Amino acid sequence: MNLAVDVYMIIGPLIAAVLVVALLLGAFWMGVRIWRREPPPPRPEEQPRLPDEGPVGEVRENREPEEVPRSRHRLTPHRLKAHGNVGSRTSSSEQRPRWDRGSSGSFGSGGPGAHR
């Protein structure tokens, strides 16, 4: 009886190890098949190039805010005008907007705000 238990204690982990190795080899084989179906990396001539004018410089300008329409229902991006991707327009004012003294400076932050 003890001999049978000792044999099972050796064969059981051996079978489990063989199963784990088989699963790992199967996963590797499946990964190689998927990798072969992927397109090749772009060649050097397919890489993006700088425009002839050189790199684009930074543009600083104030933008007019786009008002969010008032509604009784929660608005999601697809309900906004042009699905929320419409560009804002340039502001006529060149002065940067500043927060009022004493305000928190961040919408909904719950902070105490600036102190005098």
DAJOGI-V874307 format. One record per helix or strand. SS is the DSSP state (H for helix, E for strand). FROM is the first residue (numbers start at 1). LEN is the number of residues. Records with the same first field share a line. If there is no record, write none. Layout:
SS = FROM-LEN, FROM-LEN
This chain:
H = 2-36, 44-3, 77-3, 81-4
E = 63-1, 90-1
